[in-house]
Amino acid sequence: METMPRIVKIGGALGFIGGIISIVCLAVFFEIDESALAEMGAYMLIAVMFFALAGGFARGGQWSWNVLLLMTFLTIGAVGCLLVFEAMDLYAGAILAVIGALIILSLTAPSSKVWTNRMRI
């Protein structure tokens, strides 16, 4: 059994942290209003996408390196769209976009690409 590179562990941890931050934002920015369902759905969407990224870094994960990179860009794009349409808090969105960029940096390491392509089921 091959040991997991440190950069892959960091990428998975960043995905998990991004999901937790999204769940915390869901609780903090909750308002009883007519549009509350849309905002709650936006934060839940981002949380699910970050948790999926964290699962993609796991041993025996579901995605290859290319799909994991695509999913990371989709997550950052979703955060950007929610920021443009003001469905997400500006500071929370900026933090989540930075976390997404750090996940991309962890994916660009050569050991990360080799490990994620080798450890698929």
Protein Blocks (a to p, Z undefined) as FASTA:
>chain_A
ZZddfklmmmmmmmmmmmmmmmmmmmmmpccdfklmmmmmmmmmmmmmmmmmmmmmpghi
abdfklmmmmmmmmmmmmmmmmmnopacfklmmmmmmmmmmmmmmmmpmklmmmmmmmpZ
Z
